[in-house]
């Protein structure tokens, strides 16, 4: 029986003719009889011509025999070699010879019409199965020889406990001509095969690596199949063979949409088939969902948008078209089929079939699609698969791209048996348009994962060529690395992407997110920062949802990662801090004192128990600190207003917490009759210049009229003890870490006698200490102190007391000498940590503050601004002529304060040089209204010299006032 081959359109074939003449007569006859097919095929396909010359005798015998029988003979040889080969080289040569013969047979039979494309793809799949099984047989025999197997265990693939699963086209027995094979290897650790079961993972990993080498290593005889193991669970962090239990655990918790689709076609193709079938039964609930709910539909829609181009993207063409991934291509038919299988296969087991054509028929039989749709798509599928095979068999290239030239397309038309290239092109376009029509109707709603620039597809383990082009056009210098990074997110290896809901939001977010990242400047660096951010984010559902719906949040977050890592860190630990940025009133309200106080009061007012108020204070505190910082860094809020708002927030929280503490404290200890209290703030809190990282500097003062010696509660306390304990409770309410974090650190060192003194001080004792014992530095601090909470007229009493202390007669020369000595001591013991440590640097903020504070002590009556902040005092020094450079010093003070505000808001550790990225330097320059960071740095250097000179001149002048 001779194989009947349809002739191809003739082309000149001198090389084929010369080869024919060189053959022995017994071989030449049958090949010459098939020349109307082989001459054109071998001329257009150098790879097949090489195979024909290598296997000429075998080919001649096949041509006068039966194609199916020839295939069966090759597969039998493979199985025999797996059972009998004594050396790896022997098996390797047999497998590679078999691959060449089946490749030659499949091409000749398909092109000549003896086999359909479906038959040739099935033959290639059968070859892969046989090669894998034979390799496992061989490797298990070698393992038995080494003593790795339990005595008496049959050293075969079937008894190995290791199941190899074919996925994709291999799983559907539809391998294309030059395809990789996608396999996954899982093992049963309880099979009782190994002498040391504890080494199962190492053993099976070694077996699988040996198997891959047998399949894909190139030798003098070629290769068998390129073998891809990347479709296993989380391939970046798992061995190439894992246990069934580990696999099930992964798919149940972290399995992705595209993995569900991939497992539709999965089948045990080699090894322990029985164990593999049992595993597939356990996998069924993962792949085939029992109930069709809205979440499942949303997942499937996300898959569709993730797979490839929407119906409004790209065009139908011939030259340069991707027959697999392009519009109207093979993948769209596969997806059309698989999505509907996923939708309905959980309830209808007749839809759980692997081959695409059979699945289309099953969908039609079940009424999901019409018979015509099934027929149209089946015919088109096999036509496009035939084209794909022709593209690959010419040179054994793993390509799906149509040639870019008319001559190249004509060559494909010829091996398709078409004499007229134009007729082939028309048929090809008609096929694509047919698929586009059906595919476009599958789902109509939802966004596309295409962008204006192109596609963004991150399913599976391979890079989508169009996606790489899109990433490059967006500005990524290493698009392959960018694609790999995004695919890693989808594997759920990060806590933020572990939940399926998080991955669903991320899928929808990606196009907009990548555009935002690309627009941030250095796209690759920005993506790396976002990847680092994502790796440390504990949960992603809330944040991804926010970023997906609010463009301004995406821009801000990406900008924060580049220039403000403290802000990004805040989001990592508490994603809810982003919530306030959504408020349309954010830009207006973030700078308004009344709006801030109202928000804090409203939020704390909902707290019912004391502990809840404590937690709520931290929540609203962190949120508002973040929002004020966001306003500062985005340019919405000036540095001066940010300082006021940080202070307003701290004051309001301290006031409300003090009230809550007192209510709770008084339940047990009552009140001290006739007592009044006040909290006296110092430093930045007093001058309303706090930053996001400022401590709270305050002390508690109290005054008792009527001579009460103790409180009147259930558990009375002496007066001193009462207010000390009350202060402790307040400090704890402010500083204690809770599940919501720490609100503020508190600094109580400015109380009388410093750390050695009591936490609360009577007003009379405070007055005596300040008048009789206090050091000059304590009076400097007092010169801008301010009451932040006071009972009744206690604030006025404290203010009057401080006024008396500051107005008391003092030796002006000694005051100035003390100030100069203190500054010199600071310069020795607290050296600047960075060039921009503008607080401690010579000519920095401390020098400006010392000028102002010392002036309050030696010229307070002239200045006439008791307890005023530094900026106001410097202005008065200019107005009174005491410091002629006063107005300039105010400008310098404002710039220093702005720089320190931005540093505190943006940087985790502003005094480490590595924190000063180019992005942060640009941000700092922009927010301080400088054209470049270099000019800012030069100006600050000049300003420091000005401040140092002004301080020296002031101290010389002040001694003689």
C-alpha positions in Angstrom: 0.0 0.0 0.0 1.5 3.3 -1.1 0.8 6.6 0.7 -1.2 8.8 -1.7 0.3 12.3 -1.7 -1.3 15.3 -3.3 1.1 17.2 -5.5 2.3 20.8 -4.7 2.6 23.6 -7.2 5.9 23.1 -9.0 9.0 25.2 -8.4 12.5 24.8 -9.8 14.3 22.1 -7.8 17.8 21.5 -9.0 19.1 20.4 -5.6 16.3 17.9 -5.2 17.0 16.5 -8.7 20.7 16.2 -8.0 19.9 14.3 -4.7 17.5 12.0 -6.5 20.2 11.0 -8.9 22.5 10.2 -6.1 20.2 7.7 -4.5 20.4 4.0 -4.8 17.9 2.6 -7.2 15.9 0.7 -4.5 15.5 4.0 -2.6 15.1 6.3 -5.6 12.0 4.7 -7.0 9.5 5.4 -4.3 11.0 8.9 -3.6 10.8 9.8 -7.3 7.2 8.7 -7.4 6.5 11.2 -4.6 8.5 13.9 -6.3 5.4 16.0 -7.3 5.0 16.6 -3.6 8.5 16.2 -2.2 10.4 18.3 -4.8 8.6 21.6 -3.9 8.3 20.8 -0.2 12.0 20.0 0.2 13.0 23.0 -2.0 11.0 25.4 0.2 11.8 23.7 3.5 15.6 23.2 4.0 15.0 21.5 7.4 12.8 18.8 5.8 15.3 18.3 2.9 18.0 17.7 5.5 15.8 15.1 7.3 15.0 13.5 3.9 18.6 13.0 3.1 19.4 11.7 6.5 16.5 9.2 6.6 16.2 8.5 2.8 16.1 4.7 3.1 13.4 4.9 5.9 11.4 7.5 4.0 11.5 5.4 0.9 10.0 2.4 2.8 7.3 4.6 4.4 6.2 6.0 1.1 5.4 2.5 -0.2 3.8 1.5 3.1 1.3 3.0 5.6 1.9 6.3 7.6 0.1 5.1 10.7 2.1 1.9 10.7 5.3 3.9 10.2 4.5 6.0 13.3 3.7 3.0 15.4 7.0 1.4 14.4 9.0 4.5 15.6 7.1 4.7 18.8 7.7 1.0 19.4 11.4 1.6 19.0 11.3 4.4 21.5 9.6 2.2 24.1 12.0 -0.6 23.6 15.0 1.7 24.0 13.6 3.0 27.3 13.4 -0.6 28.6 16.7 -1.9 27.2 19.2 0.9 26.6 22.2 0.4 28.8 23.7 3.9 28.3 22.2 7.3 28.1 24.0 8.0 24.8 22.2 5.0 23.3 18.8 6.1 24.4 19.6 9.7 23.4 20.5 8.7 19.9 17.4 6.6 19.5 15.1 9.4 20.7 16.7 11.9 18.3 16.5 9.6 15.4 12.8 9.0 16.2 12.2 12.8 16.4 13.7 13.3 13.0 11.6 10.5 11.4 8.3 11.5 13.0 8.9 15.2 12.0 9.6 14.1 8.4 6.6 11.8 8.4 4.2 14.4 9.8 5.3 17.1 7.4 5.1 14.9 4.3 1.9 13.3 5.3 0.2 16.5 6.2 1.4 18.6 3.3 0.6 15.7 0.9 -2.9 15.3 2.4 -2.3 11.7 3.7 -2.9 13.1 7.2 -5.0 16.0 8.3 -3.3 18.6 10.5 -5.2 17.1 13.4 -3.5 13.7 12.7 -0.1 15.2 12.4 -0.4 17.2 15.6 -1.6 14.0 17.3 1.4 12.1 16.0 3.8 14.8 17.3 2.1 14.6 20.7 2.3 10.8 20.7 6.1 11.1 20.0 6.5 13.5 23.0 4.6 11.1 25.3 6.6 8.1 24.2 9.9 10.0 24.5 9.1 11.2 28.0 8.0 7.7 29.2 11.0 6.0 27.7 13.3 8.5 29.4 11.6 7.9 32.7 11.9 4.1 32.3 15.6 4.5 31.7 16.2 6.9 34.6 14.3 4.7 37.0 16.4 1.7 36.0 19.5 3.7 36.6 18.2 4.8 40.0 17.5 1.2 40.9 21.1 0.3 40.0 22.3 3.0 42.4 20.2 1.6 45.2 17.7 4.5 45.4 14.6 2.3 45.1 13.1 0.0 47.6 14.0 -3.7 46.7 11.2 -5.4 44.8 9.8 -2.1 43.3 9.5 -2.3 39.6 12.0 0.2 38.2 9.6 1.7 35.5 8.0 5.0 34.8 4.6 3.5 35.5 5.6 2.5 39.1 7.7 5.6 39.8 5.2 7.6 41.8 6.1 10.5 39.5 3.4 11.8 37.1 4.2 14.1 34.2 1.3 16.3 33.1 1.1 17.7 29.6 -0.4 21.1 29.4 -1.5 23.3 26.5 -1.4 21.9 23.0 0.6 18.8 24.2 -2.2 18.1 26.7 -4.8 18.4 24.0 -2.7 16.1 21.7 -2.4 19.1 19.3 1.4 19.8 19.3 2.4 22.2 16.6 5.3 21.3 14.4 8.2 22.9 16.2 6.6 23.4 19.6 8.0 23.3 23.1 6.4 20.8 25.4 4.9 22.3 28.5 5.1 19.7 31.3 4.6 19.7 35.1 6.0 17.0 37.4 4.3 16.1 40.6 5.0 13.1 42.8 3.3 11.0 45.4 5.6 10.9 48.5 3.6 8.0 50.0 4.1 5.7 47.0 6.7 3.6 48.9 9.2 3.7 46.0 12.2 5.3 47.6 14.6 3.9 50.1 14.7 7.3 51.8 11.3 9.0 51.5 12.6 12.1 53.2 14.8 12.7 50.0 11.8 12.5 47.7 12.0 16.1 46.5 15.7 15.9 45.8 15.3 12.5 44.1 12.5 13.4 41.8 14.0 16.8 41.0 17.2 15.0 39.9 15.1 12.6 37.8 13.2 15.5 36.1 16.4 17.4 35.4 17.9 14.2 33.8 14.7 13.8 31.8 14.9 17.4 30.5 18.5 16.9 29.4 17.5 13.8 27.5 14.8 15.7 25.7 16.4 19.0 24.8 20.2 18.8 25.0 21.5 19.2 21.4 23.9 16.5 20.4 25.3 15.3 17.0 21.9 13.8 16.4 19.9 17.0 17.2 17.3 17.3 20.0 13.9 15.8 20.8 11.7 18.6 22.3 12.5 21.8 24.0 11.0 21.2 27.4 9.4 24.0 29.5 8.8 23.5 33.2 7.7 27.0 33.9 4.0 26.2 34.1 4.5 24.6 37.5 3.3 26.4 40.6 5.4 29.5 41.3 8.4 28.5 39.1 10.6 31.2 40.5 10.7 29.6 43.9 9.8 25.9 43.6 11.8 22.9 42.6 11.0 21.3 39.2 9.2 18.4 41.0 6.9 18.9 43.9 4.5 16.7 45.8 0.8 16.3 44.9 -0.1 17.8 48.3 2.0 20.9 47.7 0.6 21.4 44.3 -3.0 21.1 45.5 -2.3 23.6 48.3 -0.9 26.1 45.8 -3.8 25.9 43.3 -6.4 26.1 46.1 -4.9 29.3 47.6 -2.8 31.0 44.9 -3.9 29.6 41.5 -4.5 32.1 38.8 -7.0 32.5 36.1 -4.6 31.5 33.3 -3.6 28.4 35.2 -7.2 27.3 35.4 -7.4 27.6 31.7 -4.1 25.7 31.2 -5.3 22.8 33.3 -8.4 22.4 31.1 -6.2 20.5 28.6 -4.0 18.8 31.2 -3.5 15.1 31.1 -1.0 12.6 32.6 1.3 11.9 29.6 4.1 9.8 31.1 5.2 8.2 34.3 2.7 7.1 36.9 -0.4 7.6 34.9 -2.7 6.1 37.6 -1.4 8.6 40.2 -1.7 11.4 37.7 -5.4 10.5 37.1 -6.1 10.5 40.8 -4.5 14.0 41.1 -6.6 15.3 38.3 -9.7 14.2 40.2 -8.5 16.3 43.1 -7.8 19.2 40.9 -11.3 19.2 39.4 -12.9 21.5 42.0 -10.1 24.1 41.2 -10.5 24.0 37.5 -14.3 23.3 37.3 -16.2 25.6 39.7 -19.5 24.2 40.9 -21.3 27.5 40.9 -21.3 30.3 38.5 -21.2 33.5 40.5 -20.4 37.1 39.6 -16.9 36.8 40.9 -16.2 33.9 38.5 -17.6 35.8 35.6 -15.4 38.8 36.5 -12.4 36.5 36.7 -13.1 35.1 33.2 -13.7 38.6 31.8 -10.3 39.6 33.3 -8.7 36.6 31.6 -10.2 37.6 28.3 -8.8 41.1 28.6 -5.5 39.8 29.7 -5.1 37.3 26.9 -4.7 39.6 24.0 -6.1 42.4 21.9 -9.6 43.8 22.2 -11.7 44.0 19.1 -10.8 47.7 18.7 -7.0 47.1 18.8 -4.8 46.1 15.9 -5.7 45.0 12.5 -6.2 41.9 10.3 -3.3 41.5 7.9 -1.3 38.8 6.3 2.4 39.9 6.1 3.9 40.0 9.5 0.8 38.7 11.2 1.1 36.5 14.3 -1.0 33.4 13.5 -1.1 32.5 17.1 -1.3 35.7 19.1 -2.5 38.2 16.5 -6.0 39.5 16.0 -8.2 36.7 14.8 -5.5 34.1 15.6 -5.4 30.7 17.1 -5.3 31.9 20.7 -8.6 33.7 20.3 -10.3 30.5 19.1 -8.7 28.7 22.1 -9.8 31.3 24.5 -13.3 31.5 23.0 -13.5 27.8 23.8 -11.8 27.6 27.1 -13.7 30.5 28.8 -17.0 28.9 28.0 -15.7 25.6 29.2 -14.7 27.3 32.5 -18.1 29.0 32.8 -20.2 25.8 32.3 -17.9 22.9 32.8 -18.4 22.8 36.6 -22.0 21.8 36.1 -21.8 20.0 32.7 -19.1 17.3 32.7 -19.6 16.8 28.9 -17.7 20.0 28.4 -14.5 18.8 30.2 -12.7 17.7 27.0 -9.2 18.6 26.0 -8.8 19.0 22.2 -10.1 22.4 21.0 -12.2 21.0 18.2 -13.8 18.4 20.4 -14.6 21.2 23.0 -16.3 23.3 20.3 -18.4 20.3 19.4 -19.3 19.7 23.0 -20.3 23.4 23.5 -22.6 23.1 20.5 -24.1 19.9 21.7 -24.8 21.5 25.1 -26.4 24.6 23.4 -23.7 27.1 24.5 -22.9 27.9 20.9 -24.6 27.1 17.6 -23.6 24.2 15.3 -22.6 26.8 12.7 -20.3 28.6 15.2 -18.7 25.3 16.1 -18.3 24.3 12.5 -16.9 27.7 11.4 -14.4 27.9 14.3 -13.3 24.3 13.9 -12.5 24.6 10.2 -10.8 27.9 10.8 -8.8 26.5 13.8 -7.4 23.7 11.7 -6.7 26.0 8.8 -4.7 28.3 11.0 -3.0 25.4 12.7 -2.0 24.2 9.2 -0.5 27.6 8.5 1.4 27.5 11.8 2.8 24.1 11.0 4.0 25.3 7.6 5.7 28.3 9.1 7.6 26.0 11.5 8.5 23.1 9.3 10.4 25.1 6.8 13.4 25.6 9.1 12.3 24.0 12.4 11.8 27.5 13.8 9.6 28.1 16.8 7.7 31.0 15.1 4.1 32.0 14.5 4.9 35.1 12.5 3.9 35.2 8.9 6.7 36.4 6.6 7.1 40.1 6.2 7.5 39.9 2.4 5.2 38.9 -0.5 7.7 36.3 -1.5 7.7 34.8 1.9 3.9 34.6 2.0 3.9 33.0 -1.4 6.2 30.2 -0.1 3.7 29.5 2.7 0.9 29.5 0.2 2.8 27.0 -1.9 3.3 24.5 0.9 -0.4 24.9 1.7 -1.0 23.6 -1.8 -2.2 27.0 -3.1 -1.0 28.0 -6.5 -2.3 31.6 -6.3 -0.8 33.6 -3.4 -3.6 36.1 -3.6 -6.2 33.4 -3.1 -4.3 32.2 0.0 -4.2 35.7 1.3 -7.9 36.2 0.8 -8.6 32.9 2.6 -6.3 33.9 5.5 -7.9 37.3 5.9 -11.4 35.7 5.8 -10.4 33.2 8.5 -9.1 36.0 10.8 -12.2 38.1 10.3 -14.4 35.2 11.1 -12.6 34.6 14.4 -12.7 38.4 15.2 -16.5 38.4 14.8 -17.1 35.4 17.1 -14.4 36.4 19.6 -15.6 40.0 19.8 -19.1 38.8 20.7 -17.9 36.6 23.6 -17.9 39.5 26.1 -18.6 43.1 25.3 -18.1 44.8 28.6 -14.9 45.5 30.5 -11.7 47.4 30.0 -9.0 46.1 27.7 -5.5 45.3 28.8 -4.4 47.0 25.6 -3.2 50.6 25.8 -3.1 53.3 23.3 0.4 52.1 22.7 -0.3 48.4 22.3 -0.8 45.2 24.4 0.0 44.5 28.0 -0.4 40.7 28.5 1.2 38.9 31.4 -0.4 35.5 31.5 1.5 32.2 31.4 5.3 32.0 31.6 6.3 33.3 28.2 6.8 36.9 27.2 4.2 38.1 24.8 6.1 39.7 21.9 3.6 42.5 21.5 3.8 43.3 25.2 7.5 43.6 25.0 7.1 46.1 22.2 4.5 48.0 24.2 6.8 48.1 27.3 9.7 49.4 25.2 7.5 52.1 23.7 6.4 53.1 27.2 10.1 53.7 28.0 11.3 50.5 29.7 14.9 49.9 28.6 14.7 46.2 29.6 11.1 45.2 28.7 11.8 41.5 29.2 12.8 42.1 32.8 9.7 44.4 33.3 7.5 41.6 32.0 9.2 39.0 34.2 8.6 41.3 37.2 4.9 41.7 36.5 4.4 38.0 35.9 6.0 37.4 39.3 3.3 39.5 41.0 0.7 37.3 39.4 2.1 34.2 41.0 1.0 35.4 44.4 4.5 35.1 45.9 4.0 38.4 47.7 1.6 38.9 50.6 0.0 41.7 48.7 -0.9 39.5 45.7 -1.7 36.2 47.5 -5.5 36.8 47.6 -7.3 36.1 44.4 -9.3 39.3 44.8 -6.0 41.3 45.0 -4.8 39.7 41.8 -8.1 40.5 40.1 -7.7 44.1 41.0 -4.1 44.1 40.0 -5.0 42.7 36.6 -7.3 45.6 35.9 -4.9 48.1 37.4 -1.8 47.1 35.4 -2.2 49.2 32.2 -2.8 52.4 34.1 -0.2 51.6 36.7 2.5 50.8 34.1 1.7 54.0 32.2 2.1 55.9 35.5 5.3 54.2 36.3 6.7 54.8 32.8 5.8 58.5 33.1 7.7 58.9 36.3 11.0 59.3 34.6 13.3 56.2 34.7 10.7 53.5 34.0 12.9 50.6 34.9 14.0 52.1 38.2 10.5 53.2 39.1 9.2 49.6 38.4 11.9 48.2 40.6 10.9 50.5 43.4 7.3 49.5 43.0 8.3 45.9 43.1 10.2 46.4 46.3 7.2 48.3 47.7 4.8 45.5 46.7 7.1 42.8 48.2 6.7 44.5 51.6 3.0 45.4 51.4 1.1 42.9 53.6 -2.2 43.1 51.7 -3.1 44.5 48.3 -6.9 44.3 47.9 -7.7 47.7 49.4 -4.8 49.6 47.8 -5.1 48.1 44.4 -8.8 48.9 44.3 -8.0 52.5 45.2 -5.2 52.9 42.7 -7.3 51.3 40.0 -10.1 53.9 40.4 -8.1 57.1 41.3 -5.4 58.3 38.9 -4.2 61.0 41.3 -3.4 58.3 43.9 -1.4 56.3 41.3 0.7 59.4 40.4 1.3 60.3 44.0 2.3 56.8 45.1 4.7 56.3 42.2 6.1 59.8 42.9 6.5 59.0 46.6 8.5 55.9 45.8 10.9 57.9 43.8 11.3 60.9 46.0 9.5 60.3 49.3 10.2 56.8 50.7 8.7 57.8 54.1 5.4 58.2 52.4 5.6 54.9 50.6 6.6 53.3 53.9 3.5 54.7 55.5 1.3 53.1 52.9 3.0 49.8 53.4 2.2 49.7 57.0 -1.3 51.3 56.8 -2.8 51.5 53.4 -5.8 53.2 54.8 -3.8 56.5 55.1 -4.4 56.8 51.3 -8.2 57.1 51.9 -8.2 60.8 52.6 -6.5 61.6 49.3 -9.7 60.5 47.5 -11.8 63.2 49.2 -12.5 65.9 46.5 -12.1 68.5 49.2 -8.6 67.3 50.1 -6.7 70.1 48.3 -8.7 72.8 50.0 -9.2 71.2 53.5 -5.7 69.9 54.1 -4.5 73.5 54.8 -7.4 74.7 56.9 -7.1 74.6 60.7 -10.8 74.4 61.3 -11.4 71.6 58.8 -8.6 69.6 60.5 -9.9 70.1 64.0 -13.4 69.1 62.9 -12.2 65.9 61.3 -10.3 64.9 64.4 -13.2 65.7 66.7 -15.7 63.8 64.5 -13.5 60.7 64.3 -12.6 60.6 68.0 -16.2 61.4 68.9 -17.2 58.0 67.5 -15.0 56.2 70.1 -17.1 54.8 72.9 -14.6 53.2 75.2 -11.3 54.8 76.4 -9.2 52.2 74.6 -11.1 52.9 71.4 -10.4 56.6 71.7 -6.7 55.8 72.1 -6.7 53.7 69.0 -8.7 56.2 67.0 -6.3 58.9 67.9 -3.5 57.0 66.3 -5.6 56.2 63.2 -6.6 59.8 62.6 -3.2 61.0 63.6 -1.4 58.8 61.1 -3.9 59.6 58.4 -3.7 63.4 58.8 0.1 63.4 59.1 0.2 61.5 55.8 -2.3 63.9 54.2 -0.5 67.0 55.4 2.8 65.5 54.1 1.1 64.7 50.8 -0.1 68.3 50.6 3.4 69.6 51.3 5.2 67.3 48.8 2.6 67.8 46.1 2.9 71.6 46.5 -0.6 72.1 47.7 0.5 73.2 51.1 3.3 75.6 51.9 6.0 74.5 54.3 4.9 77.2 56.8 1.3 76.1 56.6 2.4 72.4 56.9 4.2 73.3 60.2 1.0 75.0 61.5 -1.1 72.0 60.5 1.2 69.4 62.0 1.1 71.5 65.2 -2.7 71.9 65.1 -3.0 68.2 64.7 -0.7 67.5 67.7 -2.4 70.1 69.9 -5.9 68.8 69.1 -5.0 65.2 69.7 -3.2 66.1 73.0 -6.2 68.2 74.1 -8.7 65.5 73.3 -6.6 62.7 74.8 -6.0 64.7 78.0 -9.7 65.1 78.3 -10.3 61.4 77.9 -7.5 60.5 80.3 -8.9 62.8 82.9 -12.4 61.3 82.6 -10.9 57.8 83.0 -8.5 58.9 85.8 -11.2 60.7 87.8 -13.4 57.6 87.9 -11.1 56.1 90.4 -9.2 59.0 92.0 -11.7 61.8 91.8 -10.5 65.4 91.5 -8.4 67.7 93.6 -10.8 70.4 94.8 -9.8 73.9 93.6 -7.1 72.6 91.2 -6.3 74.0 87.8 -3.9 72.4 85.3 -2.1 73.5 82.1 0.1 71.8 79.6 3.0 74.1 78.6 4.5 73.3 75.2 8.0 74.1 74.1 10.1 74.0 71.0 8.5 73.4 67.6 5.2 72.7 69.2 5.2 76.0 70.9 6.2 77.9 67.8 3.8 76.0 65.6 6.6 74.7 63.4 6.3 71.0 64.0 7.3 68.5 61.3 5.8 65.0 60.7 8.5 63.5 62.9 8.5 66.1 65.7 8.4 64.9 69.3 6.0 66.6 71.8 7.9 68.8 74.2 5.6 69.8 77.1 5.3 69.8 80.9 2.3 69.8 83.2 1.7 72.7 85.6 -1.0 72.7 88.3 -2.3 75.2 90.9 -4.5 74.4 93.9 -6.5 77.0 95.7 -8.1 76.3 99.1 -5.4 74.1 100.5 -6.7 70.6 99.4 -4.0 68.0 100.1 -5.5 65.1 98.2 -8.1 64.1 95.7 -11.7 63.2 96.6 -12.1 59.9 94.7 -12.7 56.3 95.7 -8.9 55.9 95.8 -7.6 59.3 96.9 -4.1 60.5 96.0 -2.0 63.3 97.5 -1.9 66.4 95.3 1.7 65.9 94.1 1.1 62.2 93.5 -2.2 62.9 91.8 -0.8 65.2 89.1 2.3 63.1 88.6 0.1 60.0 88.0 -2.2 62.0 85.7 0.8 63.1 83.7 2.1 59.5 83.4 -1.3 58.5 82.1 -1.3 61.3 79.5 2.2 60.4 78.4 1.2 56.8 78.0 -1.9 57.7 76.0 0.3 59.7 73.6 3.3 57.4 73.4 2.3 53.9 74.1 2.4 51.5 71.1 -0.9 49.9 70.3 -2.1 47.7 67.4 -2.5 51.0 65.6 1.1 52.1 66.3 2.6 55.1 68.2 1.1 58.5 68.1 4.0 60.7 69.2 7.2 60.5 71.2 7.1 62.8 74.2 10.0 64.8 75.6 9.6 65.9 79.3 13.2 67.1 79.9 12.2 70.7 80.1 10.4 70.3 83.4 12.2 71.8 86.5 15.3 69.9 87.4 15.1 68.0 84.1 14.8 64.3 84.2 15.4 64.3 88.0 12.4 66.5 88.6 8.7 65.5 89.1 6.6 65.0 86.0 4.1 67.6 87.2 5.0 70.9 88.9 2.9 73.3 90.9 2.8 76.8 89.4 4.4 78.4 92.5 7.2 75.9 92.5 7.7 76.4 88.8 8.0 80.2 89.3 10.5 79.8 92.2 12.6 77.4 90.2 12.7 79.6 87.1 13.5 82.7 89.2 16.1 81.2 91.5 17.6 78.0 90.0 17.0 77.7 86.3 19.9 77.8 83.8 20.1 80.2 81.0 19.2 77.5 78.5 15.9 76.9 80.4 15.0 80.6 80.0 15.9 80.4 76.3 13.4 77.5 75.9 10.8 79.4 78.0 11.1 82.4 75.7 8.8 80.7 73.1 6.9 78.4 75.4 3.1 78.4 74.9 0.1 76.9 76.9 -1.6 74.3 74.7 -4.2 73.2 77.2 -5.4 75.1 80.3 -8.3 75.0 82.8 -10.2 78.2 83.2 -7.9 81.2 83.7 -4.9 78.9 84.2 -3.5 79.8 80.8 -3.5 83.5 81.7 -1.8 82.7 85.0 1.0 80.7 83.3 1.4 83.4 80.7 1.7 86.0 83.4 4.2 83.9 85.3 6.4 83.4 82.2 6.2 87.1 81.4 7.5 87.9 84.9 10.3 85.3 84.6 11.5 86.7 81.2 11.2 90.3 82.4 13.3 89.7 85.5 16.6 91.6 85.7 19.6 89.6 84.5 23.2 90.1 83.6 23.1 90.6 79.9 26.8 89.9 79.4 26.5 86.6 81.3 23.4 85.6 79.3 25.3 86.1 76.0 28.4 84.3 77.4 26.2 81.4 78.4 24.6 81.3 74.9 27.9 81.4 73.1 29.3 78.6 75.4 26.2 76.5 74.8 26.5 76.9 71.1 30.2 75.9 71.2 29.4 72.9 73.3 26.7 71.8 70.9 29.2 72.2 68.0 31.6 69.9 69.8 29.1 67.2 71.0 26.3 67.3 68.4 28.0 67.6 65.1 26.0 67.9 61.9 25.2 64.5 60.4 24.8 65.7 56.8 25.5 68.7 54.6 21.8 69.5 54.9 21.5 69.0 58.7 20.4 72.6 58.8 19.4 72.4 62.5 22.8 71.7 63.8 25.1 73.0 61.0 27.1 76.1 61.7 25.0 79.0 60.6 21.9 76.8 60.7 18.5 76.9 62.5 20.0 76.6 66.0 22.0 79.8 65.4 18.9 81.6 64.2 16.9 80.4 67.2 19.7 81.4 69.6 19.7 84.9 68.2 16.0 85.2 68.7 15.8 83.6 72.1 18.8 85.4 73.5 17.3 88.7 72.3 14.1 87.9 74.2 16.2 87.7 77.4 18.4 90.8 76.9 16.0 93.0 74.9 12.5 91.6 75.5 11.0 95.0 76.4 12.2 96.5 73.1 11.0 93.5 71.0 7.6 93.6 72.9 6.6 90.1 71.6 6.8 87.9 74.7 6.9 84.1 73.9 6.8 84.8 70.1 8.2 82.2 67.6 11.7 82.7 66.1 10.5 84.2 62.8 8.4 86.9 64.5 11.3 87.8 66.8 13.7 88.1 63.9 11.3 90.4 62.2 11.1 92.6 65.3 14.9 92.7 65.5 15.0 94.1 62.0 12.2 96.6 62.7 13.9 97.8 65.9 17.4 98.0 64.4 18.8 95.6 66.9 19.8 93.2 64.1 20.1 95.1 60.8 20.1 91.8 58.9 16.9 90.6 60.5 14.7 90.7 57.4 17.3 88.6 55.5 17.5 86.2 58.5 13.7 85.7 58.2 14.1 84.7 54.5 16.9 82.3 55.5 14.8 80.9 58.4 11.9 80.3 56.0 14.1 78.4 53.6 15.7 76.3 56.3 12.3 75.5 57.7 11.0 74.5 54.3 14.0 72.2 53.6 13.6 70.5 57.0 9.9 70.1 56.5 10.4 68.4 53.1 13.2 66.2 54.4 11.2 65.0 57.4 8.1 64.3 55.2 9.9 62.5 52.4 12.9 60.6 53.9 13.1 57.8 56.4 16.6 58.7 57.4 17.4 62.1 55.9 21.0 62.1 57.2 22.1 59.1 55.1 23.5 60.1 51.8 21.9 57.2 49.9 18.5 58.6 50.8 19.3 61.7 48.7 18.3 60.3 45.3 18.2 62.5 42.2 14.4 62.3 42.4 14.3 63.7 46.0 16.8 66.4 45.1 14.6 67.5 42.2 11.6 67.5 44.5 13.4 69.5 47.2 14.6 72.1 44.6 11.1 72.4 43.1 9.3 72.8 46.5 11.8 75.5 47.5 11.4 77.3 44.2 15.0 76.7 42.9 15.7 75.7 39.3 18.1 73.0 40.4 19.3 71.3 43.5 22.9 72.5 42.8 21.8 76.2 43.0 19.9 75.4 46.3 22.9 73.9 47.8 25.1 76.8 46.8 22.7 79.3 48.2 22.4 77.4 51.5 26.1 77.4 51.9 26.2 81.2 51.4 23.2 81.6 53.8 25.0 79.6 56.6 27.9 82.0 56.3 25.5 85.0 56.5 23.8 83.5 59.7 27.2 82.8 61.4 28.3 86.4 60.7 25.0 87.9 61.9 25.1 85.8 65.1 28.7 86.9 65.9 27.7 90.5 65.3 24.6 90.2 67.4 26.4 88.7 70.4 29.0 91.4 70.3 26.3 94.1 70.2 24.1 92.4 72.8 26.7 92.5 75.5 26.5 96.3 75.6 22.8 96.8 75.4 
